[in-house]
Amino acid sequence: MKLPIVDHPTAAKPFVTNEDRSHWHDDALWFVRVKRDRQASSVPEWEYLRERASAIKTHTIANLGDYLEQFERNATARGATVHWAADAEEHNAIVLKILRQHGTERIVKSKSMLTEECGLNPYLEDNGVEVVDTDLGERIVQLREETPSHIVLPAIHIKKEEVGQTFHTHLGTDAGASDPQYLTEAARNHLRNKFLSGEVGITGVNFGIAQTGGFVVCTNEGNADLGVSLPKVHIACMGIEKMIPSLADLSVFTRLLARSATGQPVTTYTSHFHGPKDDNSELHIVLVDNGRTRLRGNDTFRPAMHCIRCGACMNTCPVYRRSGGHSYRATVPGPIGSVLSPSRDAKSYKSLPYACSLCGSCSDVCPVKIPLHHQLLAWRGELVGNGLLPLSKRVAMKTASFLFQRPGLYRTAGSMGRTALRVLPHFVTHNRFNTWTKARELPKPPRESFRQWYIANRGNPQRRDSANGNATAHANTRSNGDAS
Ligand code: SF4
């Protein structure tokens, strides 16, 4: 399927220019980041856990085929049916087939970024199946006909007043109500009825355990457990990278996940599923590739498969916090999304590796130590190598490279630039062709370069005197010129 070209600056504009929302979003996510820091610093072996998690993931991804087969054997022995889906289309077709076999018209689904990635909701709805997302944040965005803007906090971009308006329209709550307690109660009552009438429960998977053939789903609302407790059929959709070798390994990840995601010691519910719940029930596990094997084959970007979808890199990213998750036009936004999306389609997502200041904060917080900012830099290299850099950037880079290799020319150009910026009318530099100045003012250009200042103030005495002489002569000339 041909994907549209994503231009991150353009897509981010509505969010960035809404200063109130942008600041509030920034603050809300920073609050989560601070909570994460508090939790991380309360665990003395935090860095050891990160090292361990990274090593487990490296080992698992290197031996993924073996672990997937082991998982299938053990899950099947426990009575589950394991399906393999090469891509999103196959995944959706498998789920629909199971639903058709049971004459299902309504499903309840807990949060699953994989089903978002595969476009399962619209696919099922096109085929006459009602889908009810049961995670509160996901239900809010579903009612608003939006997509999640964050992988852990799907409705983080929406204010409580807007939730109140949405619930008033769809659930009949009081007009103008925005009290979180009242709105949550209303959502609870609404979802209870949906749980009771759900014919099949669909969940995502946080970790699949090869040793046991079981899997783990982490939620804070208990909606995954409720969603699969009542129906006879449970379908678990799992990306193949969610595999870990053993239960002992799981303990490393459960200690890292919630602390990194929301700053909690552990998720409220960490539910283990081992086979169907009784003889009258069915458990289907759909293992999905959808480009993961291709990513695994790439030495540079393979570590991106280690991601446990905690969202910490988003909460800390200065670009994500200010531009909002929808600006990435991808299921997984933020730093990890900017690595994963170009792996899916480099041309469509070529702007995402540039939605990054390279500050490295994402790499610092990542619980599985993915070197995210190095990966984003590597993507820029790939894009340049593949001729995917826009012409304007190519010309700018070539010009900069030419100048940087010729110090004399560079100094002359700098001097001319500083003079030009002082004397040229404002519209010459601030116009619709210069995107950089659209939301910024240029600083007042200094009269001397940093090099001149450094030689005059900190350089070796001989050169300093000479520079001082030049600077004095220059100042005299200037003052004469100003006077005249
Ligand atoms: S890349 Fe790391 S920090 Fe970002 S979501 Fe994945 S595990 Fe979390």
Boltz pocket constraint, residues with backbone or C-beta under 6 A from the ligand:
constraints:
  - pocket:
      binder: B
      contacts: [[A, 260], [A, 306], [A, 307], [A, 308], [A, 309], [A, 310], [A, 311], [A, 312], [A, 313], [A, 314], [A, 336], [A, 362], [A, 365], [A, 366], [A, 367], [A, 368], [A, 369], [A, 370], [A, 372]]
      max_distance: 6.0
